[in-house]
Amino acid sequence: MKAIGLYEHLPVNQQESLLDLEVEKPTPSGRDLLVRVEAVGVNPVDYKVRGNGEPEQEPKILGWDVAGVVEEVGPETTLFKPGDEVYYAGDITRQGGNSEFHLIDERIVGSKPKSLSFAQAAALPLTSITAYEALFDRLNISSDPNHNKDEVILIIGAAGGVGSIATQLAKRSGLTVVGTASRPETQEWVMNLGADYTITHYEAFTPQLKKLGIDSVEYIFCLNATEKHWNNMAESVAPQGKICSIVETNEPIDLTRLQSKSATFVWELMFTRSMYQTEDMIEQHNLLNEIGKLIDQGELQTTLNKRLSPINAENLKQAHHLLESGSSIGKIVVENFED
């Protein structure tokens, strides 16, 4: 089968950073599905893995956002059958989905939203799981809008992939949503997704929030440079408030800044459940189905903003470059293998 992978972890502008390959088509066992890949989303994890690591003996295949069709099922599967249309984010400890066929544990797979194309669906899994787990599992935000009507969430990096879905989920939960966005086009994108206000992350947060009549925020969801924004977050979070970040730090952060407020800091990594085979792995199946239901009911919308075709090394390099530039809005999807 066709696949796009690497042997060396290189900058994207180097010829061999991503390669068009032929590899053996896998066979499902246990609870695995073999999925025929129709479209793949691209995320920061792709370029982070591509650019860091020791040389590989076997080709390393990236890609942790897939929409496709179940081709075969393992003998222990109970959730899906051949022909089912699915979408999922995958497992960082296994090969990624940048290949014509892909093996995936059914417990972290959802049914593709019926109202979306494969490309539209491939934009959603990783960011939806990340946003959903961060808001409802890590920050423990109530799903009851009446409970949250007087509370505020600040989303740092609201125009990116995770921010685009988190903005919608937070607004649907009744929160007042403030998103950071520094350009007119990102501000417009965030407001169209339901944010109440935007501020810039290039200036201190608290004075900007006070101009909006907001003294402090109950929740902060950090999607950009945790250490860069740490002091701003510590200052603007409310007493007993909560901060969640998905971005690893390049330097130590001073947790003592939160002590006087008894504030919480928590990490979110959507790969944790599959990486550690946690007993609640199937929750990602459930939440993807919930996201799909909300999409089909018109309560959420896809965050796809750019699509490339076909799925090959050249187009994936272009997608990586766009993401690494820091200027992309929403999600980038690459679709269709050439015959």
Secondary structure, 3 states (H helix, E strand, C coil): CEEEEECCCCCCCCCCCCEEEECCCCCCCCCEEEEEEEEEEECHHHHHHHHCCCCCCCCEECCCCEEEEEEEECCCCCCCCCCCEEEECCCCCCCCCCECEEEEEHHHEEECCCCCCHHHHHCCHHHHHHHHHHHHHHCCCCCCHHHCCCCEEEEECCCCHHHHHHHHHHHHCCCEEEEECCCHHHHHHHHHCCCCEEECCCCCHHHHHHHCCCCCEEEEEECCCHHHHHHHHHHHEEEEEEEEECCCCCCCCCHHHHHHHCCEEEECCCCHHHHCCCCCCCHHHHHHHHHHHHHHCCCCCCCEEEEECCCCHHHHHHHHHHHHCCCCCCEEEEECCCC
